[in-house]
């Protein structure tokens, strides 16, 4: 759990956002994930991409870092 002010809200929304992101990434053709409580990691163009579902932040060498699931999905097309 992070040090956010509203940890109850985060605990409630985190699993929902992880599931939503996994479904969207699966539809985009990303089939292998490494999922833990706060991140989703996957390979894209030979590099590891890390997505933080609660904040919506994505980072990795093979993409342009940024916020938002839709932004990440647009880069994966």
N, C-alpha and C positions, 0 to 999 in steps of 0.2 A: 504494500500500500504506500502511496506517495504521501507527501507532507502537505497536500492540498487542504484548504480550509474545510470544504464540505466532503469529508471522506465517506459519509454514508451515501451520498449521491454517486460518488465515484464507484463505490462497491456495488451499487445497484445497476449502473449503466455500463460498467466495464464488460461484463459477459455478453450483454446485448450487442455492443459495438464490435466485439471480437467475432461473434457469430455472423453479423452482417458483413464484416470485412472478409471473412473466410468464404462466404457464399459468393460475394462479388469477385474475389480473386480467382475462385474456382471457375466461374463463368468466363473470366478473362484468359483462362488457359494455364494458370499457375496451379500445379497439382501437388507439389511437395512443399510442406510448411514445417517450420519449427515454431511451435506455439508455447508460450508460457503465460503467466498471469497478466503481464503487461505489454508484451510485444508479439509480433508475428514476423518471423524472418523467412525469407525465401531467396532463391537464386534467380537472377535476371541478367542475361548477357554475361554469364560467368562471374558475376559479382554478387555479394550478399546485400540484400535490401532489407532494412528494418522498418517496420511500420508500427507506430504506437496508436492503437485504436481509440483510446480515450481522448487524447489531444488531437488526433488526426495527423500527426507528423510522420513523414516518410523521409528516410535518409539512406543513401548508398551511392557508390561510385558510378553505377550504370544509369542513374536517374538524376533529375534535378531535384534537390531537397525542397520540400514544401509541405504545406498543410492541406489536408482534405483528401478523402478517399477518392472522390471523383477526379481530382487532379492526378493522383497516382494512377488510376485506371486509364486515364487519357495517355499517360506516358508509356503504358505497357502495350498499347495498341500498335 
